């Protein structure tokens, strides 16, 4: 009875912890393709910190946690169970876990290796599966920078129009 469980040495992820990238609601509930999940995670990556957005039939809640460099998500593997072994064939960047009736939680796991434990229950719903993503070749801009570049581009167009109309 006092023996440690097999997952006692696993690194535990939690909701709202410092590795949380965000939440997608209502989540996928195992009905989306790996391309859809890539779209969901990449949309979350492009959002500003602490923002909420609606797109692709989902509501996105981006956490306020900033990370140094967020690369685009590229699908790597699907699975089930709450213990993941990241010692496999390379370093993974994002973990997407889906909970029945709750949504999908996304964590940044870019610098983790070894055993990872993810929560089994969320909002009364059980874990239905997970997807791992590798980092792609290009960085996803932070949402605030994207808006700034859009503003600069629109300003340049307005100035060009003003001088061309003379």
C-alpha positions, 0 to 999 in steps of 0.5 A: 500500500505504501509503494509508489505508483508507476507514474510518481516520477513523471512530470505533472502538467496541470490546468493553468500551470506555467506551461499552459498555452491555452484552451480550445472549446468545445474541443475536438472530441476525437472527431477532427483530423490531424490537420484540424488539430494543427489549425487549432494549435497554430491559431492559438499560437498566433493569438495575443497573450490573455486573449479570447477568439472565435474561429474555425468553429471553436472558442480559443482562450490564450493563456497569459504565459509567454514563451521565448519562441513559438514555432508553428505546430506540425502533427507528430503522434496521437495517443491515449492514456495520461502518461506520455513518454517523451523519450522517443524519437525526438523533442516535441513542442506542444501537447494537445489533450481532449476532455469529454464535455470540457474542451481541449487543453494545449501545453508547451512541452518544448524543453521536456523529456521523459515521462509526462503526466497529464490530468485525467479529469477536467470539468467533470469530463475524462481524458479522451486522447492526446496529440503531440506536435513538433515545432515547424520551421518558421516561428508564429508571430505573437498576436500583438506584433501581427496587429502592429505590422498590420497598422504600419502597412495600413498607414503606409498605404494611406500615405501612398494614396494621399501622395498619389492623389495630388 
